[in-house]
Amino acid sequence: MLAETVKYLLGSAGPSGFGSTSTAVDVTAAANHLGAITAIITGATSGIGFETARALAARGARLILPARNPDAAEEVKSRIAGGGQIIILPLDLGSLSSIRSFVSQFLALGFPLNILINNAGRFAYDQAESEDGIELTFAINFLGPFLLTKLLLEKMVVSARETGIEGRIVNVSSFCHRWFSGDPLAYLRLLAAGEVRYNAARAYGLSKLALVMHTKELARRLEKMGVNVTVNSVDPGITRTRLNRDREGFVLDMMFFFASKFVKTINQAAATTCYVAVHPAVAGASGKYYADCNESAAAKSAASSEVAAQLWIEAEAMIADADLDGSEADQAGKQ
């Protein structure tokens, strides 16, 4: 453990040739011509998502940037320099209907889809529910990306077949997935029933653990399908971003002060995402977990293929229940 910490602090390069101090600019240098690439990046209006978008745009990629506030996103768009086209489309990951609307609008554009980066995330300090009745952190960090990926997967498969370019899905998880232990499905049910007290860190850890598990299960399914699409999860490292926008103050400031030697710049934090999304060395890799631009080991709690498969089934059921509730509400409104 001490050796790994020293290696991190020194920014020593791993087998990939990159390390904790590598930047998004560094890792995309080998992918200088992305003019044929179309990428969707959620959460690209600030922080790691913005830096990821900036790095890929600089190499010529066409970017589709989902945003809860399209007008504000247009200002962000003006700060992303690059040769590729940038399109803003409305999306609220906490709303399943918004996700379906976003996908419909994207598909209507007629573009291929080569890269999907599920980057957006939220740390909810207080318990809340999405409009679909799902615990908010889980809804935004996992269920939203789950549905988004599900609805876009066919497009990615077709794009890979027609263009010959490997499709890549990148799920931005976190080292915080290690914060959750126990049965994730049981915890979700107890939380929904009000039988356990809400813990923000545990809820966040669960959502990021679910992303890692989803990555493994989706990779298994993609391999079985025999398609040219891969999926991997990444840990961007410790970074101060707008993820903490709900609560600023002395305690949080002190936490980051004491952890400052471990905190990455935004450009460094975006490096692993960019590396997995476009670097030639990652071709064919799927179901892996990356940190500091190198393959790493996720928590043991993420290893169960049985729990991952059951989580998939549970997510499908949540989406189906939300769709049913929405249909019933529509019918009631028409009466």
HELIX and SHEET records of a PDB file:
HELIX    1   1 LEU A    2  LEU A   10  1                                   9    
HELIX    2   2 ALA A   24  THR A   28  1                                   5    
HELIX    3   3 GLY A   47  ALA A   58  1                                  12    
HELIX    4   4 PRO A   70  LYS A   77  1                                   8    
HELIX    5   5 LEU A   96  LEU A  109  1                                  14    
HELIX    6   6 LEU A  136  PHE A  138  1                                   3    
HELIX    7   7 ALA A  139  LEU A  143  3                                   5    
HELIX    8   8 GLY A  144  THR A  163  1                                  20    
HELIX    9   9 PHE A  175  TRP A  179  5                                   5    
HELIX   10  10 PRO A  184  ALA A  192  1                                   9    
HELIX   11  11 ALA A  200  MET A  225  1                                  26    
HELIX   12  12 ARG A  242  ASN A  244  5                                   3    
HELIX   13  13 PHE A  250  PHE A  258  1                                   9    
HELIX   14  14 ILE A  266  ALA A  269  1                                   4    
HELIX   15  15 ALA A  271  VAL A  278  1                                   8    
HELIX   16  16 PRO A  280  VAL A  282  5                                   3    
HELIX   17  17 LYS A  300  ALA A  302  5                                   3    
HELIX   18  18 SER A  305  LYS A  334  1                                  30    
SHEET    1   A 8 ILE A  86  PRO A  90  0                                        
SHEET    2   A 8 ARG A  62  ALA A  67  1                                        
SHEET    3   A 8 THR A  38  ILE A  41  1                                        
SHEET    4   A 8 ILE A 115  ASN A 118  1                                        
SHEET    5   A 8 GLY A 167  VAL A 172  1                                        
SHEET    6   A 8 VAL A 229  ASP A 235  1                                        
SHEET    7   A 8 TYR A 289  ALA A 291  1                                        
SHEET    8   A 8 ASN A 294  SER A 296 -1                                        
END                                                                             
